[in-house]
């Protein structure tokens, strides 16, 4: 990703827990590393669907994941040991603030599975997003109807958002040229994907209804890493093809007590959903 996408500057910032920038001025290095990591893991387990299931199961157990970093691999968990250690080696620069965040959480907030995501879980979640994109990219792109859900925190915080109700949820009205929701929505529409701001919809009931009434639907999610992985898991459980792009950093009200600017990698999004020649600048 370049330092500037069209009229919107892409600035390297840190999030509450993670940053795809790491120590770099762009997120390009992150996407290169996560792709290489996925290649290495798939060499160990070529069946991508089995791999996703195994990693998803392992990602639920914080203590088990932490233990993998202290052992040389035990019987039945050699794959997980390899993944956890390899992921740490590659992705640790992007999750340097996780442990400090966990230490400051109140007792009640520790019951929030999203807020209480461990560093090892972050690494697996990042890898699972990449693997999901590889597994369901083509089923998504060939779906009869493709729908995207975008986070409200991606909007232009310096403008009055004029989004309004659409068929499924709120839709961007294009009121600010410096709004990432506006830019992302334009890119998605150019690839025949319906973009919605996720404001009011109950995703589970909505997706089940659309799947049953329209047949082949596909879903694209944009969200912070923990929320994105949960959305992907929801779609997989409903047998709905799903792909996703993580926010470059997590800086919304839930994480930081106020909204702060965040961004998304347009090049990664364009590569995932459309023709690389699609005009979106």
N, C-alpha and C positions, 0 to 999 in steps of 0.2 A: 504494500500500500504506500502511495506517495505521501509526502508531508501535507499535501493539500489536495482535496477532491473538489474540483470545480470551485465554487464560491465558499465552501465550508472548510476552514482550517482544521486539520486533524492533529490535535496536540497530544503529545505523550504525557499522560497523567497516571497517578496511582488510584486504585479503587480502595474500598474498605478492606477487601481481603485479597483480591487478585488484580492483575493487570496483564493483558496480552502484550503490552509494550515491553514489559520486563525492564531491562536497562537500555532499551533501544529507542530510537526516535519514531519507529513505526512498528506495526504488528507483523511485518513480513517474516521476521525470523521465527516468531511463534508458529505461524502456519507452516513454515518449512519444517520445524522440529516436530510438530504434531503429526505431519504426514509421514516423516521418516520413522517416528515411533510406531505408528500404525503398521507400516510396512514390516518392521522388525517383529512385531507381535504376531502378525498374520503368517509370518514364516514359521512361527511356533505352533500356530493353530489356524490352518488355512480356511476352515469352515467359519465364515464370518458370523453367521447367525448363532452357532454354538458359542463362539467367542463372546459375542455380545451378552448372551445369557449367563455365561460363567462370570464375566466381569461385573455384570449388574448384580448378581447374587453376592459376590465378594464385596462390592461397594457398600453394602448395607451394614457391614460389621467393622466399626472403627478399630476395635482392639485387634481383630484379626489382621487388618491391614498394617497397623503399627508393628505387630509382631513380625511381619514379613521382612521388615527392615533390620531386624535383630537376628535373623536366622539365615542359614545358607539354603533354605528351601526344604520343606518336610514332605513326606510321602503324601501325594494327592494334591499338593499345592505348589508344585514346581512352577507351573505356568503363572500363577498369581504372584509368586515371589519374583519371578523375572519381570513381570509387568510393573509391579509396584516399585522395584528398585530402578528399572530403566526409566520409568516415568518420573521418578524423583530426580534422577540425574539430568533429565532434559527440561523438566518443567518447574523445578524449584525456584528459578529466578522470577517466575510469574506469580508466586504464591507466598512471598516473603512476609506478608502482613497477617496471614491466617492465624497463627498461634497467638499473636498479640490481641487480635479480635476475640478469639475464644476465651482468653483469660479475663477479658473485661465484661463478658456477658453475665447478666444476672442469672440467678438460679432458674427463674421462670422462663427466661429466653432460651435457656439450654434445652427446653422441651421443644423448641422450634427446630425441626430437622433441617430447614434451609439455613437458618442463621448459625446452627451448630455443626456445620459441615467441616470435617477435618481436612488437613492439608493433603493427606493421602487420598481422601475421597475426591477432592478437587481434581487431582491428577487423573484419577480414573474417570471422572465425569467428563473431563476434557477429551480424553481418549475415546470414550463412548460416543460423544457427539460426532467425532471424526468417523468412527466406524459406522454409526447410524447413517451418516451422509453417504458413505460408500455403499452400504447395503440397500438403501431405499431411494437413492438419487433417481434411478431410471423409473421405478414404479411411481415416484412422485411426479416426474416430468411428463409421464404418459397418462396421468390420471385425467379423468373426464372433467373434473373441477378442482382447481388448485386454490387454496386459501392460505393467507399468511396472517399471523397475529403479531403485532408489534407492541413494544412496551411504551407506555405514556412518558417514561423518563427520557426517551430518545428525542423528544420534541425540542424546539427552540425555546429555551427558558427566558429569553429576552423579549418574546412576543406573546401576545394574547392568543392562545390556541382557539381556533374557530371550528375545530372538528365537530361533527354532528352525527346523529344516529343514521346508520345505514341498514342494509338488509340483515346483517348478522351482528354487528356491533358498530362502534363509532368509526367514521371514515375521515381521512385527512382532506381538508378543503384547499390545501396549497397556499395558505396565507403568508408563509414566510419562505423565501428562497434559501435562508440559512438554517432551515429545519431539517434534521436528519429523517424525520418521519416523512416529510414531503419528498425528499430525494429518494429514499428507499421505496416509497409508494410508487413513484414514477418508474423506477427501475422494474419493480414487480409487475406493474400494469403492462409495461412493454413486453413482458414475457408471459402475458395472459394469466397472471396470478392476482387474485383479489386481495388487496391489503386492508386490514382492519386494525384499529387500535383496540387492544384488549382492555375493555373497561367494565362491562357488565355481564358478559356471557359466562354461563357455566359450561366450560369446554367439554366436559364429559358428556353431558346430555345433548349439547349442540352437535358434537361430532357423531354421536351415536345416531341422532335423528337424520343428519345429512347422509351418513353412510347407508342407512336403511332406505332412505327415500331416493337417493341419487346414485347409489352404487359406488363407482370408483372415484373417491375423493383423495386428495393429497393435502398435507399440511406442512407449512413452513413456520418455524418459530424463531423469534429473535428475543433473547432475554439474557439475564446474567447466568453464569454457568450452572449453579444449582437449580434455578427455576427452569432453565432450558432442558436439563436432563430429566426433570420430573415431567415436563410436557411431552418429551419424547417417549418416556415410559408409558404415559397415559395413552398415547396414540398406538404404540406397539400392542398394548393390551386390548385395544379396540380393533386391531388388525387394519389400521389406517396408515398408509405410507407416509413417512415423516422425515424431514430434514431440518437442520437448524444452524443458525449462526450465533455465536455468543457475543454479547456486548463486549467491547474492548476493555471496559472496567465496570465495576458495580458501585454506583454512586447515588442511588436513589434514596427516597425518604426512609424506606425500610432499613437500609444499611447505615445511613449517615444522619438520620434525623431531619434531613432537608434534601431537596433535589439539587444535584450538582451536574454540570454538563457531562455527557458521556457520548460515545460514538460507536460506529460499527465499520467493519472493513468492507468497503464497496467492491473491491476486487474479488475478495473471497465470496461475497454474495453473488456477484455476477457470474463467477465461475461455477457456482453451485446450481443456479437456476436458469441460466440462459446462454445464449450465444455470446462469445467473448467480444463480438463486434457490436453488441447492443449499445446504443447511445444513451448515456445517462448523465453525462457531464453538462 
